[in-house]
Amino acid sequence: MQPYFLPYIGYFQLIATVDQFVIYDNIEYTKKGWINRNRMLQNNKDVLFSLALKKASDCTHIHEREIAENFNHEKLLNQIKSSYRRAPYFDQTFPLIEEIIRHEDPNLFRFLKHSILKICEHLDITTEIKNSSEIKINHTLTSQEKVLALCNELDAKTYINAIGGVDLYSKASFEESSIDLKFINPKSFDYPQFGSEFIPRLSIMDVMMFNPIQTIQTSLSTNYELI
């Protein structure tokens, strides 16, 4: 998977479900994707928040991108604090968010990986996480061929992807390599958000602000189906 900035709970369900999780660091940065942005709750509405990046070519790899020197860490933290200070689990969650956003490494990939590792630690997810560039394959491969090469190099018996990838992969191609192709489909996980109408698929930050860790851990391990 690509690294994302404080992604939704389904991303962490996927990490928790597998034995090894490979993060792409040597693929092109997707400008309109969710690599450096996400959504949070503010005044009962979902709003975007993001990491400002230095300008670079659209074909630059994720590990070559850098956070802008003028990115205002404190402004983002104040926005989060203002939005969630009345949430029931603010006190146990905000110090983690502070540690993540104040991380000083300007490299986008390392910044994002640090945030993913810290959240995994907070939620007691112990899955081994690898960088794609460190795995010995032909890195000029793309799409399904690259995934298959990674799986074969890691002796994978099962490959699990997010449900959004159903149309991107061929079960027959994976079967030829004796690999079982599965997709994780998160079930609805609703919870009170200041008494307003529930807004789904917000950042994991929202989940942690409104739920005890034990409830989140239960959702990580049970609240999905593999298809």
C-alpha positions in Angstrom: 0.0 0.0 0.0 1.0 3.6 -0.4 1.6 5.5 2.9 -1.2 7.8 3.9 -1.4 10.6 6.5 -3.4 9.5 9.5 -5.6 7.2 7.3 -9.0 5.7 8.1 -9.5 2.6 10.3 -9.6 0.3 7.3 -5.9 0.9 6.6 -5.0 -0.3 10.1 -7.4 -3.3 9.8 -5.4 -4.3 6.8 -2.1 -3.9 8.7 -3.4 -5.9 11.7 -4.7 -8.7 9.5 -1.5 -9.6 7.7 1.9 -11.0 8.8 3.9 -8.6 6.6 2.8 -5.1 5.4 4.7 -3.5 2.5 4.6 0.2 2.2 5.5 1.7 -1.2 8.2 4.3 -1.0 9.5 4.0 -4.6 6.4 4.8 -6.6 5.2 8.1 -8.0 3.5 10.5 -5.6 -0.2 10.8 -6.4 -1.1 14.5 -6.3 -4.9 14.1 -5.9 -4.8 11.1 -3.6 -4.6 10.8 0.2 -0.9 10.5 0.7 -0.5 13.8 2.5 -4.1 14.7 3.4 -7.2 13.4 5.2 -10.5 14.4 6.7 -11.4 15.2 10.3 -14.6 16.4 12.1 -14.9 20.1 12.6 -18.2 21.8 13.7 -20.1 18.6 12.8 -18.7 18.6 9.2 -15.9 16.8 7.6 -13.0 19.1 6.6 -9.7 18.4 4.9 -6.3 18.7 6.6 -3.0 18.2 5.0 0.8 18.4 5.0 2.1 21.2 2.8 4.8 19.9 0.4 7.7 21.5 -1.4 7.0 21.8 -5.2 8.3 19.0 -7.3 7.8 17.1 -10.5 4.6 15.1 -10.7 6.7 12.0 -11.5 8.7 12.3 -8.3 8.7 9.2 -6.1 7.1 9.4 -2.6 10.5 9.0 -0.9 11.8 12.0 -2.9 9.2 14.4 -1.7 9.7 16.8 1.2 7.4 18.7 3.5 7.4 22.4 2.9 9.7 24.5 5.1 6.7 26.8 5.9 4.4 24.0 6.9 2.9 25.3 10.2 2.8 22.3 12.6 1.3 24.4 15.4 -1.5 25.7 13.2 -2.6 22.2 12.4 -2.3 21.0 16.0 -4.4 24.0 17.1 -7.0 23.1 14.5 -7.1 19.5 15.8 -7.2 20.6 19.4 -10.1 23.1 18.7 -12.0 20.4 16.9 -11.6 17.6 19.4 -10.9 19.1 22.8 -14.3 17.9 24.1 -14.0 14.4 22.7 -14.1 11.7 25.4 -10.6 10.3 24.6 -8.9 13.5 23.7 -6.4 13.4 26.6 -5.1 9.9 25.6 -5.0 10.7 21.9 -3.8 14.2 21.5 -0.3 13.6 22.9 0.2 10.9 20.2 -1.0 13.3 17.5 1.4 15.9 18.8 4.3 13.5 18.6 3.3 12.6 15.0 2.8 16.1 13.7 5.9 17.6 15.5 8.1 14.9 14.0 11.0 16.8 12.5 12.0 14.7 9.5 11.2 16.7 6.4 11.2 13.6 4.1 7.5 12.8 3.3 7.9 9.0 3.3 9.8 8.8 6.5 7.4 11.3 8.2 4.4 9.2 7.1 6.0 5.9 8.0 6.8 7.3 11.5 3.2 8.2 11.9 2.0 4.8 10.9 4.4 3.0 13.2 3.4 5.2 16.2 -0.3 4.5 15.6 0.4 0.8 15.3 2.3 1.0 18.6 -0.5 2.9 20.2 -3.1 0.3 19.1 -0.8 -2.7 19.8 -0.5 -3.8 16.2 2.7 -5.8 15.9 2.8 -6.6 12.2 6.2 -6.5 10.5 6.3 -3.4 8.2 8.7 -3.3 5.2 9.7 -0.6 2.6 9.1 -1.8 -0.9 12.5 -0.4 -2.1 14.3 -2.7 0.3 12.9 -5.9 -1.3 15.0 -7.4 -4.0 12.8 -7.3 -7.1 12.8 -5.6 -10.5 11.5 -2.2 -9.4 10.7 -1.1 -13.0 7.7 -3.4 -12.8 4.4 -1.7 -12.2 0.9 -2.5 -11.0 0.0 -6.2 -10.6 3.3 -7.4 -11.9 5.1 -5.5 -9.1 2.8 -6.8 -6.5 3.3 -10.4 -7.7 7.1 -9.9 -7.7 7.0 -8.6 -4.1 4.7 -11.5 -3.0 7.0 -14.1 -4.6 10.1 -12.6 -3.1 8.5 -12.7 0.4 7.2 -16.2 -0.1 3.6 -15.1 0.3 0.9 -17.6 0.4 -1.9 -15.1 0.6 -2.0 -11.5 -0.7 -4.6 -9.2 0.9 -5.5 -5.8 -0.6 -8.0 -3.1 0.2 -11.5 -3.6 -1.3 -10.9 -0.7 -3.7 -8.4 -2.8 -5.6 -10.9 -5.5 -6.7 -10.8 -4.4 -10.3 -7.1 -4.0 -10.4 -6.0 -7.6 -9.9 -6.6 -11.0 -11.5 -7.2 -14.0 -9.3 -6.0 -16.3 -12.1 -2.7 -14.5 -12.3 -2.1 -14.9 -8.5 -3.2 -18.6 -8.7 -0.5 -19.2 -11.3 2.0 -18.1 -8.6 0.2 -20.3 -5.9 -0.9 -17.1 -4.1 -4.5 -16.7 -2.7 -5.8 -13.2 -3.6 -8.1 -11.7 -0.9 -9.7 -8.3 -0.4 -10.5 -6.8 3.0 -13.9 -5.2 3.2 -14.4 -3.1 6.4 -17.9 -3.2 7.9 -19.6 -0.1 9.2 -18.2 1.2 12.5 -20.5 3.9 13.8 -19.9 5.7 17.1 -21.1 9.0 18.7 -19.5 12.2 17.4 -20.7 14.9 19.7 -24.3 13.8 19.2 -24.4 14.8 15.5 -25.1 12.6 12.5 -22.3 10.1 12.1 -19.7 10.9 9.4 -17.9 7.7 8.3 -14.4 7.1 7.0 -12.7 10.0 8.7 -9.0 9.8 9.8 -8.1 7.2 12.4 -7.6 10.2 14.6 -11.4 10.7 14.8 -11.8 7.0 15.8 -9.2 7.3 18.6 -10.8 10.6 19.9 -14.2 9.0 20.4 -13.4 5.3 21.3 -11.4 3.5 24.0 -8.4 1.5 22.7 -10.0 -1.8 23.5 -13.0 -1.0 21.3 -10.8 0.0 18.4 -8.7 -3.2 18.8 -11.9 -5.3 18.6 -12.9 -3.5 15.4 -9.4 -4.0 14.0 -9.7 -7.8 14.5 -13.3 -8.5 13.8 -15.2 -5.7 12.0 -14.4 -6.7 8.4 -14.8 -9.6 6.0 -12.3 -11.1 3.6 -13.6 -11.8 0.1 
